[in-house]
Amino acid sequence: MVGIAWYRPEQWKLLREVSADVKDLEETHSEWMAEANKTLAILKQQGVAFVKVDIDVEELVKWCSEKGVKIDGAARSEFAVHKLQQPKPN
């Protein structure tokens, strides 16, 4: 199972503001969605099981601060895995 970080449209601007690798992020949430959906289609075509992991950017910022890491692609991916491994509330 692969966890795919899924960002909220209303938090896209904040994500770009706090990310060290802003140059690697799409300008708009709509542009990001188009790329993300292409990635999902490829994964599906390859038979890879995936789940969209809802990312709260403020929670991401706190988590990165606690770990002492900059917010970049690697940290965002690691945070998505972390979220995926958390027990689900009943």
Phi, psi and omega per residue, in radians:
M1 nan 2.257 3.132
V2 -1.883 2.309 3.068
G3 -1.640 2.229 3.128
I4 -1.929 2.079 3.115
A5 -1.070 2.260 -3.106
W6 -2.156 2.041 -3.012
Y7 -1.729 2.549 -3.141
R8 -1.435 2.403 -3.107
P9 -1.007 -0.681 -3.091
E10 -1.253 -0.180 3.140
Q11 -1.890 0.026 -3.071
W12 -1.054 -0.784 3.141
K13 -1.031 -0.771 3.118
L14 -1.088 -0.747 3.119
L15 -1.014 -0.759 3.125
R16 -1.161 -0.614 -3.139
E17 -1.190 -0.605 -3.037
V18 -1.684 -0.162 -3.059
S19 -1.479 2.309 3.117
A20 -1.213 -0.428 -3.093
D21 -1.912 0.731 -3.076
V22 -0.932 -0.529 -3.139
K23 -1.115 -0.362 -3.134
D24 -1.595 -0.097 -3.125
L25 -1.706 2.541 3.066
E26 -1.081 2.662 -3.130
E27 -1.110 -0.734 -3.062
T28 -2.137 2.781 3.078
H29 -1.085 -0.660 3.132
S30 -1.064 -0.736 3.096
E31 -1.129 -0.725 3.111
W32 -1.088 -0.755 -3.138
M33 -1.031 -0.729 3.131
A34 -1.054 -0.786 3.120
E35 -1.184 -0.732 3.132
A36 -1.075 -0.738 3.138
N37 -1.159 -0.589 3.042
K38 -1.096 -0.767 3.126
T39 -1.075 -0.768 3.126
L40 -1.084 -0.692 3.132
A41 -1.111 -0.712 3.110
I42 -1.122 -0.808 3.129
L43 -1.041 -0.765 3.140
K44 -1.088 -0.757 3.132
Q45 -1.076 -0.585 -3.136
Q46 -1.496 -0.018 3.120
G47 1.361 0.347 -3.138
V48 -1.495 2.210 3.078
A49 -1.371 2.353 -3.131
F50 -2.487 2.811 3.045
V51 -2.392 2.418 3.062
K52 -1.344 2.245 -3.131
V53 -1.882 1.947 -3.141
D54 -1.111 2.181 -3.119
I55 -1.946 2.111 2.987
D56 -1.617 2.044 -3.026
V57 -1.082 -0.663 3.121
E58 -1.111 -0.655 3.079
E59 -1.174 -0.686 3.083
L60 -1.056 -0.794 3.137
V61 -1.036 -0.822 -3.140
K62 -1.070 -0.801 -3.116
W63 -1.075 -0.785 3.133
C64 -1.132 -0.685 3.113
S65 -1.093 -0.774 3.132
E66 -1.110 -0.597 3.140
K67 -1.501 -0.194 -3.133
G68 1.236 0.604 3.141
V69 -2.083 2.645 3.081
K70 -1.330 2.708 3.139
I71 -1.505 1.850 3.115
D72 -2.515 -3.046 -3.094
G73 -0.978 -0.741 -3.138
A74 -1.122 -0.779 -3.141
A75 -1.158 -0.709 3.119
R76 -1.093 -0.707 3.108
S77 -1.149 -0.771 3.136
E78 -1.101 -0.670 3.118
F79 -1.147 -0.687 3.099
A80 -1.075 -0.740 3.094
V81 -1.105 -0.771 3.108
H82 -0.987 -0.837 -3.140
K83 -1.093 -0.704 -3.124
L84 -1.109 -0.559 -3.103
Q85 -1.463 -0.147 -3.138
Q86 -1.265 2.463 3.091
P87 -1.088 2.474 3.119
K88 -1.428 2.375 3.088
P89 -1.168 2.598 -3.133
N90 -1.358 nan nan
